[in-house]
Amino acid sequence: MIKNISLLMLIVGQLAWAQPKLMSFDKMLSLKSDYLIEKMDLTDTEGAIFKKMYTEQELKIHKFRMETVRAHKKQIQSNLESLTASKAQDYIEEIEANNRTLLKLQEEKTVALQQQFSSIQILLMIQYEERFRKELIRRIRDKKRENKYKD
């Protein structure tokens, strides 16, 4: 009986492993904050504070992107066929307002983190965020190329 359960779990695990899955935002955010903590050389206490604050701020930004920006993009895409000049201008203004809101949320993140961390640490965070983004994109491209040549 135990062997059958073990075998079943092994087969299910292999099938689940074989399916390509997208990384969830929460997992990516956790990896990103851990990366930043390591690169910024924070202590365990500082790292815990940073991770909590950083995650809260990033979730606000993500929520805005998913709820507002995505909704506007879908609305624009669905109305492309019947687009008028005045409606296009409205969409442009919405896009610009969304960009201003995103910038404001980024600034709020920086201000919140500056209450606990030095300017040097914040500057390092900004630099390492960019490196993380580039590395993530590079790995995704490499993975796609690898999967393309497997077929």
PyMOL commands that place a pseudoatom at each C-alpha (Angstrom):
pseudoatom trace, name=CA, resn=MET, resi=1, chain=A, elem=C, hetatm=0, pos=[0.000, 0.000, 0.000]
pseudoatom trace, name=CA, resn=ILE, resi=2, chain=A, elem=C, hetatm=0, pos=[2.796, 2.436, 0.947]
pseudoatom trace, name=CA, resn=LYS, resi=3, chain=A, elem=C, hetatm=0, pos=[4.647, 1.577, -2.284]
pseudoatom trace, name=CA, resn=ASN, resi=4, chain=A, elem=C, hetatm=0, pos=[1.511, 2.308, -4.323]
pseudoatom trace, name=CA, resn=ILE, resi=5, chain=A, elem=C, hetatm=0, pos=[1.016, 5.672, -2.639]
pseudoatom trace, name=CA, resn=SER, resi=6, chain=A, elem=C, hetatm=0, pos=[4.692, 6.526, -3.132]
pseudoatom trace, name=CA, resn=LEU, resi=7, chain=A, elem=C, hetatm=0, pos=[4.541, 5.497, -6.771]
pseudoatom trace, name=CA, resn=LEU, resi=8, chain=A, elem=C, hetatm=0, pos=[1.359, 7.515, -7.316]
pseudoatom trace, name=CA, resn=MET, resi=9, chain=A, elem=C, hetatm=0, pos=[2.935, 10.593, -5.703]
pseudoatom trace, name=CA, resn=LEU, resi=10, chain=A, elem=C, hetatm=0, pos=[6.027, 10.167, -7.866]
pseudoatom trace, name=CA, resn=ILE, resi=11, chain=A, elem=C, hetatm=0, pos=[3.964, 9.952, -11.063]
pseudoatom trace, name=CA, resn=VAL, resi=12, chain=A, elem=C, hetatm=0, pos=[1.802, 12.952, -10.126]
pseudoatom trace, name=CA, resn=GLY, resi=13, chain=A, elem=C, hetatm=0, pos=[4.920, 14.891, -9.197]
pseudoatom trace, name=CA, resn=GLN, resi=14, chain=A, elem=C, hetatm=0, pos=[6.549, 14.098, -12.528]
pseudoatom trace, name=CA, resn=LEU, resi=15, chain=A, elem=C, hetatm=0, pos=[3.458, 15.132, -14.470]
pseudoatom trace, name=CA, resn=ALA, resi=16, chain=A, elem=C, hetatm=0, pos=[3.166, 18.352, -12.516]
pseudoatom trace, name=CA, resn=TRP, resi=17, chain=A, elem=C, hetatm=0, pos=[6.884, 19.045, -12.994]
pseudoatom trace, name=CA, resn=ALA, resi=18, chain=A, elem=C, hetatm=0, pos=[6.635, 18.510, -16.750]
pseudoatom trace, name=CA, resn=GLN, resi=19, chain=A, elem=C, hetatm=0, pos=[3.992, 21.188, -17.182]
pseudoatom trace, name=CA, resn=PRO, resi=20, chain=A, elem=C, hetatm=0, pos=[5.494, 24.611, -17.906]
pseudoatom trace, name=CA, resn=LYS, resi=21, chain=A, elem=C, hetatm=0, pos=[4.087, 27.052, -15.394]
pseudoatom trace, name=CA, resn=LEU, resi=22, chain=A, elem=C, hetatm=0, pos=[4.302, 30.777, -15.095]
pseudoatom trace, name=CA, resn=MET, resi=23, chain=A, elem=C, hetatm=0, pos=[5.826, 32.112, -11.941]
pseudoatom trace, name=CA, resn=SER, resi=24, chain=A, elem=C, hetatm=0, pos=[3.289, 33.743, -9.661]
pseudoatom trace, name=CA, resn=PHE, resi=25, chain=A, elem=C, hetatm=0, pos=[3.778, 37.388, -8.798]
pseudoatom trace, name=CA, resn=ASP, resi=26, chain=A, elem=C, hetatm=0, pos=[4.101, 36.516, -5.109]
pseudoatom trace, name=CA, resn=LYS, resi=27, chain=A, elem=C, hetatm=0, pos=[6.901, 34.056, -5.783]
pseudoatom trace, name=CA, resn=MET, resi=28, chain=A, elem=C, hetatm=0, pos=[8.694, 36.484, -8.081]
pseudoatom trace, name=CA, resn=LEU, resi=29, chain=A, elem=C, hetatm=0, pos=[8.333, 39.239, -5.482]
pseudoatom trace, name=CA, resn=SER, resi=30, chain=A, elem=C, hetatm=0, pos=[9.750, 36.983, -2.787]
pseudoatom trace, name=CA, resn=LEU, resi=31, chain=A, elem=C, hetatm=0, pos=[12.727, 36.081, -4.990]
pseudoatom trace, name=CA, resn=LYS, resi=32, chain=A, elem=C, hetatm=0, pos=[13.250, 39.725, -5.866]
pseudoatom trace, name=CA, resn=SER, resi=33, chain=A, elem=C, hetatm=0, pos=[13.157, 40.944, -2.263]
pseudoatom trace, name=CA, resn=ASP, resi=34, chain=A, elem=C, hetatm=0, pos=[15.518, 38.139, -1.181]
pseudoatom trace, name=CA, resn=TYR, resi=35, chain=A, elem=C, hetatm=0, pos=[17.873, 39.097, -4.017]
pseudoatom trace, name=CA, resn=LEU, resi=36, chain=A, elem=C, hetatm=0, pos=[17.784, 42.748, -2.964]
pseudoatom trace, name=CA, resn=ILE, resi=37, chain=A, elem=C, hetatm=0, pos=[18.365, 41.901, 0.698]
pseudoatom trace, name=CA, resn=GLU, resi=38, chain=A, elem=C, hetatm=0, pos=[21.392, 39.829, -0.243]
pseudoatom trace, name=CA, resn=LYS, resi=39, chain=A, elem=C, hetatm=0, pos=[22.836, 42.415, -2.627]
pseudoatom trace, name=CA, resn=MET, resi=40, chain=A, elem=C, hetatm=0, pos=[22.200, 45.298, -0.206]
pseudoatom trace, name=CA, resn=ASP, resi=41, chain=A, elem=C, hetatm=0, pos=[23.972, 43.266, 2.483]
pseudoatom trace, name=CA, resn=LEU, resi=42, chain=A, elem=C, hetatm=0, pos=[21.233, 43.813, 5.081]
pseudoatom trace, name=CA, resn=THR, resi=43, chain=A, elem=C, hetatm=0, pos=[21.244, 42.166, 8.485]
pseudoatom trace, name=CA, resn=ASP, resi=44, chain=A, elem=C, hetatm=0, pos=[18.507, 39.671, 9.352]
pseudoatom trace, name=CA, resn=THR, resi=45, chain=A, elem=C, hetatm=0, pos=[16.569, 42.350, 11.248]
pseudoatom trace, name=CA, resn=GLU, resi=46, chain=A, elem=C, hetatm=0, pos=[16.959, 44.917, 8.484]
pseudoatom trace, name=CA, resn=GLY, resi=47, chain=A, elem=C, hetatm=0, pos=[16.085, 42.264, 5.909]
pseudoatom trace, name=CA, resn=ALA, resi=48, chain=A, elem=C, hetatm=0, pos=[12.829, 41.377, 7.665]
pseudoatom trace, name=CA, resn=ILE, resi=49, chain=A, elem=C, hetatm=0, pos=[11.829, 45.057, 7.883]
pseudoatom trace, name=CA, resn=PHE, resi=50, chain=A, elem=C, hetatm=0, pos=[12.844, 45.661, 4.267]
pseudoatom trace, name=CA, resn=LYS, resi=51, chain=A, elem=C, hetatm=0, pos=[10.999, 42.600, 2.958]
pseudoatom trace, name=CA, resn=LYS, resi=52, chain=A, elem=C, hetatm=0, pos=[7.764, 43.590, 4.744]
pseudoatom trace, name=CA, resn=MET, resi=53, chain=A, elem=C, hetatm=0, pos=[7.860, 47.222, 3.599]
pseudoatom trace, name=CA, resn=TYR, resi=54, chain=A, elem=C, hetatm=0, pos=[9.048, 46.430, 0.076]
pseudoatom trace, name=CA, resn=THR, resi=55, chain=A, elem=C, hetatm=0, pos=[6.426, 43.745, -0.421]
pseudoatom trace, name=CA, resn=GLU, resi=56, chain=A, elem=C, hetatm=0, pos=[3.611, 46.027, 0.778]
pseudoatom trace, name=CA, resn=GLN, resi=57, chain=A, elem=C, hetatm=0, pos=[4.656, 48.781, -1.610]
pseudoatom trace, name=CA, resn=GLU, resi=58, chain=A, elem=C, hetatm=0, pos=[5.186, 46.454, -4.569]
pseudoatom trace, name=CA, resn=LEU, resi=59, chain=A, elem=C, hetatm=0, pos=[1.770, 44.876, -3.991]
pseudoatom trace, name=CA, resn=LYS, resi=60, chain=A, elem=C, hetatm=0, pos=[0.144, 48.333, -4.159]
pseudoatom trace, name=CA, resn=ILE, resi=61, chain=A, elem=C, hetatm=0, pos=[1.866, 48.979, -7.486]
pseudoatom trace, name=CA, resn=HIS, resi=62, chain=A, elem=C, hetatm=0, pos=[0.961, 45.526, -8.804]
pseudoatom trace, name=CA, resn=LYS, resi=63, chain=A, elem=C, hetatm=0, pos=[-2.666, 45.896, -7.737]
pseudoatom trace, name=CA, resn=PHE, resi=64, chain=A, elem=C, hetatm=0, pos=[-2.951, 49.222, -9.548]
pseudoatom trace, name=CA, resn=ARG, resi=65, chain=A, elem=C, hetatm=0, pos=[-1.411, 47.748, -12.684]
pseudoatom trace, name=CA, resn=MET, resi=66, chain=A, elem=C, hetatm=0, pos=[-3.670, 44.704, -12.649]
pseudoatom trace, name=CA, resn=GLU, resi=67, chain=A, elem=C, hetatm=0, pos=[-6.909, 46.509, -11.863]
pseudoatom trace, name=CA, resn=THR, resi=68, chain=A, elem=C, hetatm=0, pos=[-6.590, 49.870, -13.567]
pseudoatom trace, name=CA, resn=VAL, resi=69, chain=A, elem=C, hetatm=0, pos=[-3.908, 49.735, -16.232]
pseudoatom trace, name=CA, resn=ARG, resi=70, chain=A, elem=C, hetatm=0, pos=[-4.955, 46.320, -17.509]
pseudoatom trace, name=CA, resn=ALA, resi=71, chain=A, elem=C, hetatm=0, pos=[-8.623, 47.378, -17.611]
pseudoatom trace, name=CA, resn=HIS, resi=72, chain=A, elem=C, hetatm=0, pos=[-7.763, 50.462, -19.661]
pseudoatom trace, name=CA, resn=LYS, resi=73, chain=A, elem=C, hetatm=0, pos=[-5.649, 48.420, -22.071]
pseudoatom trace, name=CA, resn=LYS, resi=74, chain=A, elem=C, hetatm=0, pos=[-8.503, 45.969, -22.592]
pseudoatom trace, name=CA, resn=GLN, resi=75, chain=A, elem=C, hetatm=0, pos=[-10.950, 48.802, -23.089]
pseudoatom trace, name=CA, resn=ILE, resi=76, chain=A, elem=C, hetatm=0, pos=[-8.725, 50.427, -25.700]
pseudoatom trace, name=CA, resn=GLN, resi=77, chain=A, elem=C, hetatm=0, pos=[-8.114, 47.115, -27.481]
pseudoatom trace, name=CA, resn=SER, resi=78, chain=A, elem=C, hetatm=0, pos=[-11.826, 46.336, -27.670]
pseudoatom trace, name=CA, resn=ASN, resi=79, chain=A, elem=C, hetatm=0, pos=[-12.655, 49.773, -29.097]
pseudoatom trace, name=CA, resn=LEU, resi=80, chain=A, elem=C, hetatm=0, pos=[-9.912, 50.091, -31.716]
pseudoatom trace, name=CA, resn=GLU, resi=81, chain=A, elem=C, hetatm=0, pos=[-12.309, 49.476, -34.608]
pseudoatom trace, name=CA, resn=SER, resi=82, chain=A, elem=C, hetatm=0, pos=[-14.656, 52.324, -33.637]
pseudoatom trace, name=CA, resn=LEU, resi=83, chain=A, elem=C, hetatm=0, pos=[-12.033, 54.758, -32.388]
pseudoatom trace, name=CA, resn=THR, resi=84, chain=A, elem=C, hetatm=0, pos=[-12.687, 58.467, -32.844]
pseudoatom trace, name=CA, resn=ALA, resi=85, chain=A, elem=C, hetatm=0, pos=[-10.181, 61.279, -32.416]
pseudoatom trace, name=CA, resn=SER, resi=86, chain=A, elem=C, hetatm=0, pos=[-11.854, 62.498, -29.226]
pseudoatom trace, name=CA, resn=LYS, resi=87, chain=A, elem=C, hetatm=0, pos=[-11.973, 58.986, -27.757]
pseudoatom trace, name=CA, resn=ALA, resi=88, chain=A, elem=C, hetatm=0, pos=[-8.315, 58.459, -28.675]
pseudoatom trace, name=CA, resn=GLN, resi=89, chain=A, elem=C, hetatm=0, pos=[-7.485, 61.695, -26.855]
pseudoatom trace, name=CA, resn=ASP, resi=90, chain=A, elem=C, hetatm=0, pos=[-9.403, 60.438, -23.795]
pseudoatom trace, name=CA, resn=TYR, resi=91, chain=A, elem=C, hetatm=0, pos=[-7.425, 57.204, -23.873]
pseudoatom trace, name=CA, resn=ILE, resi=92, chain=A, elem=C, hetatm=0, pos=[-4.141, 59.106, -24.129]
pseudoatom trace, name=CA, resn=GLU, resi=93, chain=A, elem=C, hetatm=0, pos=[-5.125, 61.172, -21.090]
pseudoatom trace, name=CA, resn=GLU, resi=94, chain=A, elem=C, hetatm=0, pos=[-6.028, 57.991, -19.166]
pseudoatom trace, name=CA, resn=ILE, resi=95, chain=A, elem=C, hetatm=0, pos=[-2.666, 56.432, -20.066]
pseudoatom trace, name=CA, resn=GLU, resi=96, chain=A, elem=C, hetatm=0, pos=[-0.817, 59.544, -18.921]
pseudoatom trace, name=CA, resn=ALA, resi=97, chain=A, elem=C, hetatm=0, pos=[-2.832, 59.638, -15.677]
pseudoatom trace, name=CA, resn=ASN, resi=98, chain=A, elem=C, hetatm=0, pos=[-1.978, 55.975, -15.070]
pseudoatom trace, name=CA, resn=ASN, resi=99, chain=A, elem=C, hetatm=0, pos=[1.720, 56.709, -15.683]
pseudoatom trace, name=CA, resn=ARG, resi=100, chain=A, elem=C, hetatm=0, pos=[1.587, 59.587, -13.180]
pseudoatom trace, name=CA, resn=THR, resi=101, chain=A, elem=C, hetatm=0, pos=[-0.098, 57.337, -10.618]
pseudoatom trace, name=CA, resn=LEU, resi=102, chain=A, elem=C, hetatm=0, pos=[2.513, 54.622, -11.117]
pseudoatom trace, name=CA, resn=LEU, resi=103, chain=A, elem=C, hetatm=0, pos=[5.289, 57.183, -10.677]
pseudoatom trace, name=CA, resn=LYS, resi=104, chain=A, elem=C, hetatm=0, pos=[3.583, 58.452, -7.521]
pseudoatom trace, name=CA, resn=LEU, resi=105, chain=A, elem=C, hetatm=0, pos=[3.374, 54.899, -6.152]
pseudoatom trace, name=CA, resn=GLN, resi=106, chain=A, elem=C, hetatm=0, pos=[7.076, 54.370, -6.908]
pseudoatom trace, name=CA, resn=GLU, resi=107, chain=A, elem=C, hetatm=0, pos=[7.893, 57.600, -5.094]
pseudoatom trace, name=CA, resn=GLU, resi=108, chain=A, elem=C, hetatm=0, pos=[5.780, 56.504, -2.112]
pseudoatom trace, name=CA, resn=LYS, resi=109, chain=A, elem=C, hetatm=0, pos=[7.740, 53.251, -2.006]
pseudoatom trace, name=CA, resn=THR, resi=110, chain=A, elem=C, hetatm=0, pos=[11.035, 55.149, -1.962]
pseudoatom trace, name=CA, resn=VAL, resi=111, chain=A, elem=C, hetatm=0, pos=[9.853, 57.584, 0.729]
pseudoatom trace, name=CA, resn=ALA, resi=112, chain=A, elem=C, hetatm=0, pos=[8.534, 54.750, 2.905]
pseudoatom trace, name=CA, resn=LEU, resi=113, chain=A, elem=C, hetatm=0, pos=[11.788, 52.835, 2.622]
pseudoatom trace, name=CA, resn=GLN, resi=114, chain=A, elem=C, hetatm=0, pos=[13.863, 55.964, 3.298]
pseudoatom trace, name=CA, resn=GLN, resi=115, chain=A, elem=C, hetatm=0, pos=[12.243, 56.177, 6.714]
pseudoatom trace, name=CA, resn=GLN, resi=116, chain=A, elem=C, hetatm=0, pos=[14.062, 52.952, 7.674]
pseudoatom trace, name=CA, resn=PHE, resi=117, chain=A, elem=C, hetatm=0, pos=[17.050, 52.795, 5.353]
pseudoatom trace, name=CA, resn=SER, resi=118, chain=A, elem=C, hetatm=0, pos=[19.827, 55.131, 4.238]
pseudoatom trace, name=CA, resn=SER, resi=119, chain=A, elem=C, hetatm=0, pos=[19.892, 56.909, 0.895]
pseudoatom trace, name=CA, resn=ILE, resi=120, chain=A, elem=C, hetatm=0, pos=[22.840, 54.759, -0.132]
pseudoatom trace, name=CA, resn=GLN, resi=121, chain=A, elem=C, hetatm=0, pos=[20.831, 51.597, 0.565]
pseudoatom trace, name=CA, resn=ILE, resi=122, chain=A, elem=C, hetatm=0, pos=[17.869, 52.962, -1.395]
pseudoatom trace, name=CA, resn=LEU, resi=123, chain=A, elem=C, hetatm=0, pos=[20.112, 53.825, -4.337]
pseudoatom trace, name=CA, resn=LEU, resi=124, chain=A, elem=C, hetatm=0, pos=[21.570, 50.311, -4.218]
pseudoatom trace, name=CA, resn=MET, resi=125, chain=A, elem=C, hetatm=0, pos=[18.021, 48.913, -4.155]
pseudoatom trace, name=CA, resn=ILE, resi=126, chain=A, elem=C, hetatm=0, pos=[17.110, 50.882, -7.272]
pseudoatom trace, name=CA, resn=GLN, resi=127, chain=A, elem=C, hetatm=0, pos=[20.232, 49.679, -9.095]
pseudoatom trace, name=CA, resn=TYR, resi=128, chain=A, elem=C, hetatm=0, pos=[19.733, 46.055, -8.051]
pseudoatom trace, name=CA, resn=GLU, resi=129, chain=A, elem=C, hetatm=0, pos=[16.040, 46.154, -8.994]
pseudoatom trace, name=CA, resn=GLU, resi=130, chain=A, elem=C, hetatm=0, pos=[17.123, 46.978, -12.530]
pseudoatom trace, name=CA, resn=ARG, resi=131, chain=A, elem=C, hetatm=0, pos=[19.733, 44.211, -12.532]
pseudoatom trace, name=CA, resn=PHE, resi=132, chain=A, elem=C, hetatm=0, pos=[17.148, 41.749, -11.253]
pseudoatom trace, name=CA, resn=ARG, resi=133, chain=A, elem=C, hetatm=0, pos=[14.716, 42.762, -14.010]
pseudoatom trace, name=CA, resn=LYS, resi=134, chain=A, elem=C, hetatm=0, pos=[17.392, 42.359, -16.698]
pseudoatom trace, name=CA, resn=GLU, resi=135, chain=A, elem=C, hetatm=0, pos=[18.502, 38.994, -15.330]
pseudoatom trace, name=CA, resn=LEU, resi=136, chain=A, elem=C, hetatm=0, pos=[14.901, 37.780, -15.191]
pseudoatom trace, name=CA, resn=ILE, resi=137, chain=A, elem=C, hetatm=0, pos=[14.305, 38.809, -18.800]
pseudoatom trace, name=CA, resn=ARG, resi=138, chain=A, elem=C, hetatm=0, pos=[17.553, 37.140, -19.882]
pseudoatom trace, name=CA, resn=ARG, resi=139, chain=A, elem=C, hetatm=0, pos=[16.610, 33.897, -18.133]
pseudoatom trace, name=CA, resn=ILE, resi=140, chain=A, elem=C, hetatm=0, pos=[13.130, 33.911, -19.670]
pseudoatom trace, name=CA, resn=ARG, resi=141, chain=A, elem=C, hetatm=0, pos=[14.624, 34.394, -23.151]
pseudoatom trace, name=CA, resn=ASP, resi=142, chain=A, elem=C, hetatm=0, pos=[17.163, 31.637, -22.575]
pseudoatom trace, name=CA, resn=LYS, resi=143, chain=A, elem=C, hetatm=0, pos=[14.430, 29.293, -21.343]
pseudoatom trace, name=CA, resn=LYS, resi=144, chain=A, elem=C, hetatm=0, pos=[12.312, 30.023, -24.427]
pseudoatom trace, name=CA, resn=ARG, resi=145, chain=A, elem=C, hetatm=0, pos=[15.262, 29.357, -26.720]
pseudoatom trace, name=CA, resn=GLU, resi=146, chain=A, elem=C, hetatm=0, pos=[16.035, 26.141, -24.873]
pseudoatom trace, name=CA, resn=ASN, resi=147, chain=A, elem=C, hetatm=0, pos=[12.410, 24.969, -25.166]
pseudoatom trace, name=CA, resn=LYS, resi=148, chain=A, elem=C, hetatm=0, pos=[12.299, 25.951, -28.851]
pseudoatom trace, name=CA, resn=TYR, resi=149, chain=A, elem=C, hetatm=0, pos=[15.273, 23.741, -29.673]
pseudoatom trace, name=CA, resn=LYS, resi=150, chain=A, elem=C, hetatm=0, pos=[13.952, 20.819, -27.612]
pseudoatom trace, name=CA, resn=ASP, resi=151, chain=A, elem=C, hetatm=0, pos=[10.982, 20.379, -29.949]
for i in range(1, 151): cmd.bond("trace and resi %d" % i, "trace and resi %d" % (i + 1))
show_as sticks, trace
zoom trace
